[in-house]
Amino acid sequence: MVTFPAPLQALDLAGLRLTRTLGHTPALERAVRGYSQLGQYASGWLAIGAAGVVLDRRRRGRWARAVTGVGAAYVANQAIKFTVRRPRPQLEDLPQLTQPPTQLSFPSAHATSSFAAAQAYAGLLPARPLLLAAFAMAGSRLYLGVHWPSDIVIGAALGTAIGKGART
């Protein structure tokens, strides 16, 4: 397990506490939990790519590269996650609002796959809504208390790099 520097841990804790306490209502928590489920195992993003491969015959090759990039981003994320083995946040006074599939946190697979999709699918779908959806998906993990902010930042950077590579 990799140990993160104390200043980063303090910043992560402050950011997590902020996102776990601002704007929480039962209805919004249910909605965010439901949206976040679409990003589990990159499934929503992979489904969009698969639909593009099947339905957009003219750009099938581009869609195939893009969806392969999203899948590669997810696999890369998991390799890093199981190497680093950073535990998820466990705040006694602010429990997680959803049950993640593992207790490994770094980097966020939701952020990685979402930003990979936003980059890889840009040009095939409107870029701005893709990017907004990626930010919302990544933010959902903070809101639900299952990731540290640095997990999100690194996941977004990793996904962006892989997704851009899938466009070429």
SULHU-V26618 format. One record per residue. N is the residue number from 1. RES is the residue in one small letter. BURIAL is # if it has 9 or more other ideal C-beta (glycine too) atoms within 8 Angstrom, else .. Layout:
BEGIN
n = [N,N]
res = [RES,RES]
burial = [BURIAL,BURIAL]
END
This chain:
BEGIN
n = [1,2,3,4,5,6,7,8,9,10,11,12,13,14,15,16,17,18,19,20,21,22,23,24,25,26,27,28,29,30,31,32,33,34,35,36,37,38,39,40,41,42,43,44,45,46,47,48,49,50,51,52,53,54,55,56,57,58,59,60,61,62,63,64,65,66,67,68,69,70,71,72,73,74,75,76,77,78,79,80,81,82,83,84,85,86,87,88,89,90,91,92,93,94,95,96,97,98,99,100,101,102,103,104,105,106,107,108,109,110,111,112,113,114,115,116,117,118,119,120,121,122,123,124,125,126,127,128,129,130,131,132,133,134,135,136,137,138,139,140,141,142,143,144,145,146,147,148,149,150,151,152,153,154,155,156,157,158,159,160,161,162,163,164,165,166,167,168]
res = [m,v,t,f,p,a,p,l,q,a,l,d,l,a,g,l,r,l,t,r,t,l,g,h,t,p,a,l,e,r,a,v,r,g,y,s,q,l,g,q,y,a,s,g,w,l,a,i,g,a,a,g,v,v,l,d,r,r,r,r,g,r,w,a,r,a,v,t,g,v,g,a,a,y,v,a,n,q,a,i,k,f,t,v,r,r,p,r,p,q,l,e,d,l,p,q,l,t,q,p,p,t,q,l,s,f,p,s,a,h,a,t,s,s,f,a,a,a,q,a,y,a,g,l,l,p,a,r,p,l,l,l,a,a,f,a,m,a,g,s,r,l,y,l,g,v,h,w,p,s,d,i,v,i,g,a,a,l,g,t,a,i,g,k,g,a,r,t]
burial = [.,.,.,.,.,.,.,#,#,.,#,#,#,.,#,#,#,.,#,#,.,.,.,.,.,.,.,#,#,.,.,#,#,.,#,#,.,#,#,#,.,#,#,.,#,#,.,#,#,#,.,#,#,.,.,#,.,.,#,#,.,#,#,#,#,#,#,#,#,#,#,#,#,#,.,#,#,#,.,#,#,.,.,#,#,#,#,#,#,.,#,.,.,#,.,#,#,.,.,.,.,.,.,#,#,#,#,#,#,#,#,#,#,#,#,#,#,#,#,#,#,#,.,#,#,.,#,.,.,#,#,.,#,#,.,#,#,#,#,#,#,#,#,#,#,#,#,#,#,#,#,#,#,#,#,#,#,#,#,#,.,#,#,#,.,#,#,.]
END
